[in-house]
Structures are given as structure tokens and as C-alpha cells.
């Protein structure tokens, strides 16, 4: 019975792809078709006469998640079998082993980087649980698996092999990030809210949102406000408005400071983590931050750490650049000489509300440097504290508001 559709993704080397396709011959008695997703449609140098149907499909707009979700909705086979990167089917695999127990929906395997990957999924289940927006393509399968209840999952070893391990610094950092999806942690109080103010970040806002939802410990609140966007980002945000995990707000374009002040009265959590709409969090960000908040002195109004920086590439992928280490800020002079941005910024809610929230200044009608303005206000009445942790990812891209206004920094400093 031909009840499996194989989907191959993220193959950049044609030889590894050829090997992966041929390895599927091991399960040909069950194989209904093969679908290969590629960055662009290209000429195939090999023929595969042993399989009745093989398709090479170009990824639309470099969006792997969107393309694969659309394809899955058209698949009629019982199972979907995934291979990626340099993987191929183990020569010792017995075709009858590709069966899930009646109560299970996903067969997973563990690669040599100790990353859990779904390899066989019931198609009907996958149609109900589509893939999330993710920061880079290698995270697509592990991030999805992390959101599946363990009662539906079944581990099977020796299903696939890997031809080669990418040892580049970029891939090593990505693997370290992906491994965090598998952490199972839980801390107690204090409570933590994540706030996102969005303006025209249609390309990136959903990745920011799902990075909050795919936490191994969920934040108590996720509040998102759209500051009068003129692109399609507000429509994308509204899809996540379930009133339980995510609450959405909207206002006419007034700048980030007023946008954050708009949602401040709705925050009931002890602390507030500010996430920019074009950035994203590590999967263990909430649990890591809470471990520091538990021991935070009462006179500290802001906790901050390090930033992991990435270069946005034209094909929707990102390239790791470096860790921007934070520095202690003791006095106002330290703050004004800081190599911004300072982050991630976790505010004590009560203190932020006591000082009136984010200052709305005359400079650029309050549309720039709201982070420096509020820190300048807080450091006059409280302390801010640096700790050496890295859970926040900054995206370097051409649409960045801060990047496009660097020339105005000196003029802004004069207004403080």
C-alpha cells in the first residue's frame, strides 16, 4: 500500500539531494510520491525511474513555511515523511517500522546534534497543526515538534542518517538555538509580560509573536499593539488574537512611546519584557529571565543582558554576526555613553507605571529613541542592572527604523 509522501527540504548540495532521493528506494513499496522543495526551480541532472511521481517545486517568495503548509493541504496520503539538509534513509530501515501506534501522531528521531526532529507525521494531524513562522529555515521542524504534546509523539532511532555535519559558526549557533526548543523548565513568580509595538514590520512580526508562543515556559501575558501600520502587518497580527495567550491593540500612528503607554494599563504582570517587532526570543528566554528576576533587588527598575545579532539575507534566511555583550550602567553618564541598543529590557511594572510610562518627547514627534528616554527617566529614581545572559535576537535589516536614523542620535542627546 502506497501511503507515504516524502518531502525533502533545505538541500543545498545536489549530490546530497541525489543520495537522499535514491535512499527512499528503501521504502518504495510504501512511497506514493516525492516532493523536493528548492529555493528556485532548476534543471534536474538525474532521472528516477523507480518512483512513479517526483516533483521539484520552487519555494514561493523564499518562504518555506508558507509553501510547505500550502502543499500539505493538497496531500492525500496517510503519512508524510521528512528528510532535510544532508539526511538520507538508513539502509537498515525496515519498511514495516514506518507505522505509528494508534494513539500516536508523530514519529521523531534524534540527530547527532541531539536535536529532536519529526520524521513521520500523520497527514491529517499536520493539516490541523501547520508550521509556525520561524527565524531561520533549520528551525522549521524542531520548533513545530516542540509545540506537540508528548503523548502524541513516538521516538524511533536509526530511521535516517546524515551525510555531513555543517561545522560553520553560523550553523553551530543555529543548532544551539534549536536545542533550546527541547528544554522543559518551569519557574515560579514573578510574573512576566511580553509587549510588542509594531509599525510596518509585515515581514517579521509573526516570527516575533511565535517566538513568544514557543517558549518552554509561557509568559503570563503577551500584548501586541499596532501603531497605525500602512502595510499588511496588522492583518497578520489579528490572526493571533485569541484573547487567552495573545491580546491585540491598535491605534493611529503616534510613535512607539505612545503605543506602549496605550497598553501599559492592561499589564498585570510584575515585569515587562519589551520585544521589537523585527526581533525574536530564544525558546528559553522567559525561564532564563525569571531566574534572574526572582533575586532582583526592589530598587532595580530594569534588568538587561546581551544581544545576539543576525544579518538578514535576501532569501529570508539570517546569518549569525556576533554577541553584543552588555555593560554595567551605574550613572546617567554611563547611560548616555552606552553603545545602544541596551537590551533586552525587562522593566519592573510598578516602577514604570509610577514614573508615568514611556516619555513622549518633542524630538521627532516622539517616534525615536523611546528606549533611551525611559531609561534616562528611570535611572534618576532607581537602579538598572546588567546580567550576563543571551536570549534576545536582533535582526539587522534595511527597514530598521533605528538603523535608518543613526544620524539623528547626536541631536537627540542634546535634548536630554
HELIX and SHEET records of a PDB file:
HELIX    1   1 UNK A   14  UNK A   23  1                                  10    
HELIX    2   2 UNK A   24  UNK A   27  5                                   4    
HELIX    3   3 UNK A   60  UNK A   62  5                                   3    
HELIX    4   4 UNK A   64  UNK A   72  1                                   9    
HELIX    5   5 UNK A   95  UNK A   97  5                                   3    
HELIX    6   6 UNK A  123  UNK A  128  1                                   6    
HELIX    7   7 UNK A  137  UNK A  139  5                                   3    
HELIX    8   8 UNK A  140  UNK A  146  1                                   7    
HELIX    9   9 UNK A  150  UNK A  152  5                                   3    
HELIX   10  10 UNK A  169  UNK A  179  1                                  11    
HELIX   11  11 UNK A  180  UNK A  182  5                                   3    
HELIX   12  12 UNK A  205  UNK A  213  1                                   9    
HELIX   13  13 UNK A  233  UNK A  238  1                                   6    
HELIX   14  14 UNK A  256  UNK A  264  1                                   9    
HELIX   15  15 UNK A  285  UNK A  293  1                                   9    
HELIX   16  16 UNK A  332  UNK A  336  1                                   5    
HELIX   17  17 UNK A  349  UNK A  354  1                                   6    
HELIX   18  18 UNK A  363  UNK A  366  5                                   4    
HELIX   19  19 UNK A  370  UNK A  378  1                                   9    
HELIX   20  20 UNK A  403  UNK A  408  5                                   6    
HELIX   21  21 UNK A  409  UNK A  413  1                                   5    
SHEET    1   A 7 UNK A  54  UNK A  58  0                                        
SHEET    2   A 7 UNK A  31  UNK A  38  1                                        
SHEET    3   A 7 UNK A   4  UNK A   9  1                                        
SHEET    4   A 7 UNK A  79  UNK A  84  1                                        
SHEET    5   A 7 UNK A 116  UNK A 122 -1                                        
SHEET    6   A 7 UNK A 106  UNK A 110 -1                                        
SHEET    7   A 7 UNK A 153  UNK A 155  1                                        
SHEET    1   B 2 UNK A  87  UNK A  89  0                                        
SHEET    2   B 2 UNK A 160  UNK A 162 -1                                        
SHEET    1   C 7 UNK A 247  UNK A 251  0                                        
SHEET    2   C 7 UNK A 221  UNK A 227  1                                        
SHEET    3   C 7 UNK A 192  UNK A 198  1                                        
SHEET    4   C 7 UNK A 271  UNK A 274  1                                        
SHEET    5   C 7 UNK A 346  UNK A 348 -1                                        
SHEET    6   C 7 UNK A 300  UNK A 312 -1                                        
SHEET    7   C 7 UNK A 318  UNK A 324 -1                                        
SHEET    1   D 8 UNK A 247  UNK A 251  0                                        
SHEET    2   D 8 UNK A 221  UNK A 227  1                                        
SHEET    3   D 8 UNK A 192  UNK A 198  1                                        
SHEET    4   D 8 UNK A 271  UNK A 274  1                                        
SHEET    5   D 8 UNK A 346  UNK A 348 -1                                        
SHEET    6   D 8 UNK A 300  UNK A 312 -1                                        
SHEET    7   D 8 UNK A 383  UNK A 396  1                                        
SHEET    8   D 8 UNK A 280  UNK A 281 -1                                        
END                                                                             
